[in-house]
Amino acid sequence: MLGSVSPVWAESSAGFALVFDGTDDLTTLLSTHITAEHWAKEGDEADRDTPAARAALAEAIVSQAEKLLTTEGYFAPTLTPRWQTDTPLPTLTVRVAEGTQTTLKHINWTTVGPLQHTEEAAEREAALRRASGLNIGDPFRQADWARAKRQALQSVLADGFPAARWQHTQARIDPTTHTADLSLTLDSGPAFTFGEIEVSGSTRYPAALITRFAAFAPGTPYRQSLLLDYQATLQATPYFNSVMVDMPTDPSHADHAPVRVTVSDAPRQKVGFGLGYSTDGGMRGSVDYQHNNVWGQGVVFHNQLKLETRQQFLDGRFFLPRDGDGYLSALGVKAERSDIQNLLTQQETLYFSRTRTLGLIERGYNLTFIGAQDTPHGAVGTKTRALTASYTWTRRDFDSLLHPQRGTLLAVEAGGASRALLSDTDFVRGRVRGAWLMPLSNKGLLIARGELGQVWAARRQDVPMDWLFRSGGGGSVRGYAYQSLGLKTGNAIVGGRVLATASAEYQHPIKPDWRMAVFVDAGDAADSWRDFALNYGYGVGARWRSPIGPVGVDLAYGASTHKMQLHLALGATF
């Protein structure tokens, strides 16, 4: 498409206007980098009043434009300048006929150094080509050429050869055939291996605690990703304010190169206070205490007291330092009380867990002993106990954990208890939930989520309430009060053995950081699938992209109760 950039007389401060006339993408490029204001600084405005001065100025601008066009692969353009002086400002129009764009004809790769003699040399060279992104027939652009060299070199630097360098690179242009021949010679340098880990900066923790987080041993072939993962793992612990992990890349000391870890210790103890409110839990206050180095061995003790209108708990746990496989183990005890939907629950829990996050996947193993007393208002209470074992698997793939706009979640849980092992009954529970976020071209957002669960047990009354299902409220089925969908017992709503919920939401931008939302939710919790009946909720809401995460306000109508419910939410519920 042909186009031009028109002068804006009122905004020009150069004393003349400059217009490039040609294809849209090239005139945009030229007008961005070559402006009348820039050339106005090169001389006195009076100097442009003579034909000779204007001709010299046009020649200089054309020369600069020709150089800029070569960066896009146009080495024989025709640029025709023309002055117009019968306008409010003298105007220089440069007609751009770019000619034929240069394309890649040959790409000659050469590798020298130890990489050339490895068993996987051919495979590594093929990977080098793929990393560059260069292909025969592609247009030749300076930016692509620079990026290709950078990406290809980085692929070798990150994978075994951190001292690699380009020995020779050349682009030969044939302006008559409009083709480019590229030649690249890579000197890989020696293959590096990891040596011993050298720790500095810490005055509180033994070096053995820090080195155990490394996923490599002396003699392991160098991988940049291993260093980055090691640094991220250390930074995720509560022990340090800052962490730096690096390795010297001296080619003369490539074998068993030392890994240097520099840390700055975090405070040994900290106390935190919190206040909040939610439509599900009511007013909330909390006090947290954490000690990061119990017994001087990096054991973390965390204690939390949380008081809400409808539930309260005290939770104390010890976290052991991560083991060599990356698992974090915790041992704790928890006492809690809740009064939700006229169901009074008092429960004591002793638990042990092992969790590990590797990439997008989080895995957890849990062993829990529960002793609970559940008293529905207007009905006879029950006491239950169970020693449960469970496994959880979660895959989170979001573009952002604070403000997700694209991605998926899949979480699977399986567990149960046996009467032969300190439990009142045999039962098994399975649960799966998922979420899907898709941005739209109008900057809107589609969100779908769902959940499915079932408990297999002879008698529901012998299963701890924590292992049964209730639904309703924010993050579940909006339009219904928190955990109001379940089994009616006396004046209370208690948990059932089956659960299914689903939700679809569309968010439409209305101003920066604000969106309007419309949604429909459906779901129920029941004692069997025969008793299951979908309860629908419809509503509208507002979303604010706050500095601490998304804040949502929803007004929803419950089709089964014919009542409106207000829901407040802070943070992404995935």
C-alpha positions in Angstrom: 0.0 0.0 0.0 1.3 3.5 -0.9 1.0 6.2 1.7 2.6 9.3 3.0 3.1 11.1 6.3 1.5 14.5 6.2 3.1 17.5 7.8 1.3 19.1 10.7 2.0 22.8 10.3 1.0 24.0 13.7 3.3 21.5 15.5 6.4 21.9 13.3 9.2 23.8 15.0 11.9 23.1 12.3 11.1 25.9 9.9 10.3 23.3 7.2 8.2 20.1 6.8 9.5 16.7 5.8 7.3 14.1 4.1 8.2 10.6 2.9 5.9 9.1 0.3 5.9 5.4 -0.4 4.8 2.1 1.2 3.3 2.5 4.6 5.7 0.4 6.6 8.8 2.1 5.1 7.5 5.6 5.4 6.7 4.9 9.0 10.2 3.7 9.6 11.8 6.7 7.8 9.5 9.3 9.5 10.3 7.8 12.9 14.1 8.1 12.6 14.5 11.0 10.2 12.6 14.2 11.3 12.7 17.8 10.2 13.3 18.8 13.8 16.6 16.8 13.8 17.8 18.5 10.6 16.8 21.9 11.8 19.6 21.6 14.4 22.2 21.1 11.7 22.3 24.7 10.5 20.8 28.1 10.5 17.3 28.4 9.2 18.3 31.2 6.9 20.7 28.8 5.1 17.7 27.0 3.7 16.4 30.1 1.9 18.6 29.5 -1.2 18.1 26.8 -3.8 21.6 25.5 -3.2 21.1 25.2 0.5 17.8 23.4 0.0 19.5 21.0 -2.5 22.3 20.2 0.0 19.8 19.6 2.7 17.7 17.3 0.5 20.9 15.4 -0.5 21.9 14.8 3.1 18.4 13.6 4.1 18.3 11.2 1.1 21.7 9.8 2.0 20.5 9.1 5.6 17.3 7.5 4.3 19.3 5.2 1.9 21.4 4.0 4.8 18.3 3.3 6.9 16.7 1.4 4.1 19.7 -0.9 3.9 18.9 -2.1 7.4 15.6 -3.5 6.0 17.4 -5.2 3.0 16.9 -2.5 0.4 20.3 -1.8 -1.1 19.3 -0.1 -4.4 16.4 2.2 -3.6 15.4 5.2 -5.7 14.7 8.3 -3.6 13.5 11.4 -5.4 13.4 14.7 -3.3 11.2 17.6 -4.3 10.9 21.0 -2.5 7.6 22.9 -2.4 7.8 26.5 -1.3 4.2 27.7 -1.9 3.0 26.2 1.4 2.7 27.6 4.9 6.1 26.0 5.5 8.6 25.0 2.9 8.0 21.2 2.4 10.5 18.6 1.3 8.7 15.5 -0.1 10.9 12.4 -0.7 9.4 9.9 -3.0 10.5 6.4 -2.0 10.8 3.5 -4.5 12.5 0.9 -2.4 13.2 -1.6 -5.2 13.7 -5.3 -4.5 14.3 -6.5 -1.0 17.4 -8.7 -0.5 16.9 -12.3 0.6 19.1 -15.0 2.0 20.7 -17.2 -0.6 23.4 -19.1 1.3 24.1 -19.6 5.0 27.5 -21.3 5.8 27.9 -22.5 9.4 31.3 -23.6 10.8 32.0 -24.8 14.3 35.6 -25.0 15.7 36.8 -26.0 19.1 35.9 -29.0 21.4 32.2 -28.8 20.4 33.2 -29.8 16.8 34.6 -33.2 18.2 31.7 -34.2 20.4 29.5 -37.2 19.5 26.5 -34.9 19.2 28.3 -32.3 17.1 25.9 -32.6 14.1 22.9 -32.5 16.4 24.3 -29.4 18.2 25.0 -27.6 15.0 21.4 -28.3 13.8 20.2 -26.9 17.1 22.4 -23.8 16.6 20.8 -23.2 13.2 17.3 -23.5 14.7 18.2 -21.1 17.5 19.3 -18.5 15.0 16.0 -18.5 13.2 17.7 -17.9 9.8 16.3 -19.6 6.7 17.1 -19.5 3.0 14.7 -17.2 1.3 14.0 -15.0 4.3 14.4 -11.2 3.8 17.7 -9.9 5.0 17.3 -7.3 7.8 20.1 -6.0 10.0 17.9 -6.4 13.1 17.2 -10.1 12.2 20.9 -10.7 11.5 22.0 -9.2 14.9 19.3 -11.1 16.7 20.2 -14.4 15.0 23.8 -14.2 16.0 22.8 -13.3 19.5 20.3 -16.2 19.9 22.6 -18.8 18.3 25.5 -17.9 20.5 23.3 -17.8 23.6 22.1 -21.4 22.9 25.7 -22.6 23.1 26.6 -20.4 26.1 23.7 -21.8 28.1 24.4 -25.4 27.2 27.8 -26.6 28.2 30.1 -24.0 26.6 29.9 -20.7 28.5 33.1 -19.3 27.0 31.9 -19.7 23.4 32.4 -16.7 21.0 32.0 -15.8 17.3 35.3 -16.2 15.6 34.0 -14.7 12.3 30.6 -13.5 11.0 30.1 -11.9 7.6 27.1 -10.9 5.4 28.0 -10.4 1.7 25.4 -8.5 -0.3 25.0 -8.8 -4.1 23.0 -5.7 -5.2 22.5 -7.0 -8.7 20.8 -10.3 -7.7 19.4 -8.8 -4.4 20.7 -11.8 -2.4 22.9 -12.2 0.7 25.4 -14.8 1.5 26.0 -15.3 5.3 29.0 -17.0 6.8 29.4 -17.7 10.6 32.3 -19.4 12.4 31.7 -20.3 16.1 34.6 -21.1 18.5 32.9 -23.1 21.2 35.7 -22.9 23.7 36.1 -25.8 26.2 33.2 -27.8 27.7 32.7 -26.7 31.3 31.7 -28.8 34.3 30.5 -27.7 37.7 32.9 -27.8 40.6 32.4 -27.3 44.3 30.0 -24.7 45.6 31.6 -21.8 47.4 29.3 -19.9 49.8 29.8 -16.4 51.1 27.7 -13.8 52.9 25.8 -15.9 55.4 26.5 -15.7 59.1 23.5 -17.7 60.3 23.2 -20.8 58.2 25.7 -23.6 57.6 27.1 -24.0 54.0 25.7 -27.5 53.9 22.1 -26.1 54.2 22.7 -23.9 51.2 24.5 -26.5 49.0 21.8 -29.1 49.5 19.4 -27.0 47.4 21.6 -27.5 44.3 20.3 -30.0 41.7 23.8 -30.7 40.4 27.0 -32.3 41.8 30.7 -31.7 41.0 31.4 -33.0 37.6 28.0 -32.3 36.2 28.1 -30.7 32.7 27.4 -27.0 32.8 23.9 -25.8 32.1 22.9 -22.2 32.6 19.3 -23.3 33.6 20.7 -25.3 36.5 22.3 -22.2 37.9 19.2 -20.1 37.4 17.0 -22.8 39.0 19.4 -23.0 42.0 19.3 -19.2 42.5 15.5 -19.2 42.2 15.2 -22.0 44.7 17.4 -20.3 47.2 15.5 -17.0 46.8 12.2 -18.7 47.4 13.3 -19.9 50.8 12.7 -17.6 53.9 16.4 -17.6 54.8 17.8 -14.8 52.5 17.0 -11.3 51.4 19.1 -11.6 48.2 20.9 -14.4 46.4 23.4 -14.4 43.6 24.7 -17.5 41.9 27.4 -17.5 39.2 30.4 -19.4 37.8 33.6 -18.0 36.4 34.1 -18.8 32.7 37.9 -18.8 32.4 38.6 -21.3 29.6 41.8 -22.4 31.3 39.8 -23.7 34.3 36.8 -25.2 32.6 36.9 -28.5 34.4 35.2 -28.4 37.8 34.7 -24.6 37.7 33.7 -23.4 41.1 30.1 -22.3 41.6 29.9 -19.0 43.7 26.9 -18.4 45.9 26.6 -14.9 47.6 23.7 -14.4 49.9 22.4 -11.8 52.3 20.6 -13.2 55.4 17.0 -12.3 56.1 15.9 -11.5 59.7 15.8 -14.6 61.9 12.3 -13.8 63.2 9.3 -11.8 62.0 5.8 -11.0 63.1 2.9 -10.0 60.9 -0.6 -8.7 61.4 -3.5 -8.7 59.0 -7.0 -7.2 58.9 -9.6 -7.9 56.2 -13.1 -8.6 55.2 -14.8 -11.0 52.8 -18.5 -11.8 52.1 -17.7 -15.5 52.7 -15.8 -15.3 56.0 -16.8 -11.9 57.4 -14.4 -9.7 59.3 -10.9 -11.2 59.6 -7.9 -10.6 61.7 -4.6 -12.5 61.9 -1.3 -12.7 63.7 1.7 -14.6 62.2 5.0 -15.4 63.9 7.9 -17.1 62.1 11.3 -18.2 63.2 13.6 -19.0 60.3 16.4 -20.9 62.1 15.1 -23.1 64.9 18.0 -25.1 66.5 20.4 -23.4 64.1 19.7 -26.0 61.4 17.5 -24.0 59.1 14.2 -25.4 60.4 11.4 -22.9 60.1 8.6 -22.6 62.7 5.5 -20.8 61.6 2.5 -20.0 63.8 -0.7 -18.4 62.7 -3.7 -17.3 64.7 -6.7 -16.3 62.5 -10.0 -15.0 63.7 -12.9 -14.6 61.4 -16.6 -13.9 62.1 -17.5 -17.5 61.1 -14.3 -19.5 61.8 -11.2 -19.3 63.9 -8.0 -21.4 64.0 -4.6 -21.7 65.5 -2.0 -23.4 63.3 1.6 -24.2 64.2 4.0 -26.0 62.0 7.7 -26.8 61.4 9.2 -26.8 58.0 12.3 -28.8 57.4 14.9 -27.6 54.8 14.3 -28.9 51.3 15.9 -32.2 50.6 18.1 -33.1 47.7 15.0 -33.9 45.6 13.5 -30.5 46.2 10.7 -31.6 48.6 9.7 -29.4 51.4 8.4 -31.3 54.5 6.1 -29.9 57.2 4.9 -31.2 60.5 2.1 -29.3 62.2 -0.9 -29.2 64.5 -4.1 -27.2 64.0 -7.1 -26.4 66.2 -10.1 -24.8 64.6 -13.7 -23.8 65.2 -16.3 -22.7 62.7 -20.0 -21.9 62.6 -21.1 -21.8 58.9 -24.6 -22.3 57.7 -25.7 -23.3 61.3 -23.1 -26.1 61.4 -20.8 -25.8 64.5 -17.6 -27.7 63.9 -14.7 -28.2 66.3 -11.7 -30.0 64.9 -8.1 -30.8 65.9 -5.6 -31.9 63.3 -2.1 -33.4 63.3 -0.5 -33.5 59.9 2.6 -34.2 57.9 3.2 -33.1 54.3 5.8 -33.2 51.5 5.5 -30.9 48.6 7.6 -30.0 45.6 7.2 -27.5 42.7 9.1 -28.3 39.6 8.4 -26.1 36.6 4.7 -25.9 36.2 3.9 -28.9 38.3 3.3 -29.1 42.0 3.1 -32.4 43.8 2.1 -33.1 47.4 1.9 -36.0 49.8 -0.1 -35.6 53.0 -0.8 -37.7 56.1 -3.4 -36.3 58.5 -5.1 -37.4 61.7 -8.4 -35.6 62.3 -10.6 -35.6 65.3 -13.8 -33.6 64.8 -17.2 -32.9 66.4 -19.9 -31.5 64.1 -23.1 -30.1 65.7 -25.9 -29.0 63.3 -28.3 -26.5 64.9 -31.5 -28.4 65.6 -30.0 -31.9 65.1 -27.9 -34.5 66.9 -24.2 -33.9 66.6 -21.6 -36.5 65.5 -17.9 -37.2 66.4 -15.5 -38.5 63.7 -11.9 -39.4 63.5 -9.7 -40.5 60.6 -6.1 -41.0 59.6 -6.1 -39.9 56.0 -3.5 -40.1 53.3 -3.7 -38.1 50.1 -1.9 -37.1 47.0 -2.3 -33.8 45.1 -1.1 -32.9 41.6 -1.4 -29.4 40.2 -0.3 -27.9 36.9 -0.5 -24.0 36.7 0.4 -22.4 33.4 -0.5 -18.7 33.6 1.2 -15.7 32.1 1.2 -14.1 35.5 0.3 -15.3 39.0 -0.6 -11.8 40.2 -2.7 -10.8 37.3 -3.4 -13.8 35.0 -4.8 -13.1 31.6 -4.0 -16.3 29.8 -3.4 -19.9 30.8 -4.8 -23.0 32.3 -5.0 -24.8 35.7 -5.6 -28.5 36.3 -5.6 -29.9 39.8 -6.2 -33.5 40.8 -6.6 -34.9 44.4 -7.0 -38.5 45.6 -7.0 -39.8 49.2 -8.8 -41.7 51.8 -8.8 -43.6 55.1 -9.2 -47.1 56.5 -11.1 -48.4 59.5 -8.1 -50.6 60.2 -5.9 -47.5 60.7 -7.4 -45.3 63.4 -10.4 -44.3 61.4 -14.2 -44.7 62.0 -14.9 -45.9 58.5 -13.3 -46.7 55.1 -13.6 -44.0 52.6 -12.0 -42.7 49.4 -12.3 -39.2 47.9 -11.4 -38.0 44.4 -11.5 -34.4 43.3 -10.5 -32.6 40.1 -10.8 -28.9 39.2 -9.7 -26.8 36.3 -9.7 -23.2 34.9 -9.1 -21.7 31.5 -8.3 -18.1 30.7 -8.3 -16.7 27.1 -7.7 -13.0 26.2 -9.8 -11.6 23.3 -8.8 -9.2 20.6 -10.8 -6.4 22.2 -8.7 -6.8 25.4 -11.6 -8.6 26.9 -11.1 -11.9 28.8 -13.0 -15.2 28.9 -12.8 -17.3 32.0 -14.1 -20.9 32.5 -13.7 -23.0 35.5 -15.1 -26.2 36.9 -14.9 -28.7 39.7 -16.0 -32.3 40.2 -15.7 -34.5 43.3 -17.0 -37.6 45.0 -16.5 -39.5 48.3 -17.1 -43.2 48.4 -18.1 -44.3 51.9 -20.8 -46.5 53.4 -22.1 -43.7 55.8 -21.6 -40.0 55.2 -21.9 -39.4 59.0 -18.7 -41.3 59.7 -16.6 -39.1 57.3 -15.0 -35.9 58.7 -16.7 -32.8 57.4 -13.4 -31.6 55.9 -13.6 -34.5 53.5 -17.2 -33.9 52.4 -18.5 -31.2 50.0 -20.4 -28.0 50.3 -20.6 -25.3 47.7 -21.9 -21.7 47.1 -20.2 -18.3 47.5 -17.4 -16.5 45.8 -15.2 -18.8 43.8 -17.9 -21.4 43.7 -21.6 -20.8 42.8 -22.2 -17.0 43.1 -25.7 -16.0 43.9 -25.8 -18.3 47.0 -24.4 -17.8 50.5 -21.0 -19.3 51.4 -21.3 -23.1 51.7 -25.1 -22.9 51.6 -25.5 -25.7 48.9 -25.4 -29.1 50.6 -27.6 -31.4 52.7 -30.2 -29.9 55.0 -29.9 -31.4 58.5 -31.9 -29.7 61.2 -31.4 -26.0 60.6 -27.9 -26.5 59.2 -26.3 -27.3 55.8 -23.8 -30.2 56.0 -21.5 -31.7 53.5 -22.4 -34.3 50.9 -20.6 -37.0 49.0 -20.8 -35.5 45.5 -20.0 -32.1 44.1 -20.0 -30.5 40.7 -19.7 -26.8 39.8 -19.1 -24.8 36.6 -18.7 -21.2 35.7 -18.3 -19.0 32.6 -17.4 -15.3 32.8 -16.7 -12.5 30.3 -14.7 -9.4 31.4 -14.9 -6.3 29.2 -12.5 -3.4 29.5 -14.2 -0.1 30.4 -11.1 2.0 31.4 -7.5 1.4 32.2 -7.3 -1.2 35.1 -11.1 -1.6 35.2 -13.4 -4.2 33.7 -17.0 -5.0 33.7 -17.9 -8.7 34.2 -20.9 -10.8 33.4 -21.1 -14.4 34.5 -23.2 -17.6 35.0 -22.4 -20.2 37.6 -24.0 -23.6 38.2 -23.5 -26.4 40.7 -24.5 -28.3 43.8 -23.3 -30.6 46.6 -25.5 -33.6 47.4 -25.3 -37.0 49.1 -25.6 -38.9 45.8 -25.9 -38.1 42.1 -29.5 -39.1 42.2 -30.1 -36.2 44.6 -27.9 -33.8 42.7 -29.7 -30.8 41.1 -28.0 -27.8 39.5 -28.4 -24.4 41.1 -27.9 -21.5 38.7 -26.5 -18.1 39.6 -26.3 -15.1 37.2 -24.7 -11.8 37.8 -22.6 -8.7 36.9 -19.5 -7.4 38.5 -16.5 -5.1 38.4 -12.8 -5.9 38.4 -10.0 -3.6 39.4 -6.4 -4.4 38.6 -4.9 -3.3 41.9 -1.1 -3.3 42.7 -1.6 -6.3 45.1 -3.8 -8.3 42.7 -7.3 -8.3 41.2 -10.1 -7.0 43.3 -13.6 -8.1 42.4 -17.2 -7.1 43.4 -20.1 -9.2 42.1 -23.8 -8.9 42.5 -25.5 -12.3 41.7 -29.0 -13.7 41.5 -29.6 -17.2 42.8 -32.3 -18.8 40.6 -33.1 -21.4 43.2 -33.5 -19.0 46.1 -34.8 -16.0 44.1 -32.4 -13.8 46.2 -29.5 -11.5 45.4 -26.0 -12.0 46.9 -23.1 -9.6 47.1 -19.6 -11.2 46.7 -16.2 -9.5 47.3 -13.0 -11.1 46.3 -9.3 -10.2 46.5 -6.8 -12.1 44.4 -7.1 -14.6 41.6 -9.1 -17.7 42.7 -7.1 -20.3 40.9 
